């Protein structure tokens, strides 16, 4: 059985859960409503210079944002969007900026 490489994505959840997360997922899971992701971080706050949720996938969080530390694994329910991240965005998420 062939195993697929994990991809880095930004995941949003529905209006009841209102979460914006990054994580590593199996590409085959990108269209599911419940996704198990690894190295999960939450965008607690993103500033206008991040240019919205899509900007978090395209260029990543800036020093003005608030990004949580990573959890080893999480199951995210009520998924509404999955956006593959750029390499630069992944590096920015891993810095875990937290403006006080």
Rosetta blueprint (number, residue, H / E / L):
1 X L
2 X L
3 X L
4 X L
5 X L
6 X E
7 X E
8 X E
9 X E
10 X E
11 X E
12 X E
13 X E
14 X L
15 X L
16 X L
17 X L
18 X L
19 X L
20 X E
21 X E
22 X E
23 X E
24 X E
25 X E
26 X E
27 X H
28 X H
29 X H
30 X L
31 X L
32 X L
33 X L
34 X E
35 X E
36 X E
37 X E
38 X E
39 X E
40 X E
41 X E
42 X E
43 X E
44 X E
45 X E
46 X L
47 X L
48 X H
49 X H
50 X H
51 X L
52 X H
53 X H
54 X H
55 X H
56 X H
57 X H
58 X H
59 X L
60 X L
61 X L
62 X L
63 X L
64 X L
65 X L
66 X E
67 X E
68 X L
69 X L
70 X L
71 X E
72 X E
73 X E
74 X E
75 X E
76 X E
77 X E
78 X L
79 X E
80 X E
81 X E
82 X E
83 X E
84 X E
85 X L
86 X L
87 X H
88 X H
89 X H
90 X H
91 X H
92 X H
93 X H
94 X H
95 X L
96 X L
97 X L
98 X E
99 X L
100 X L
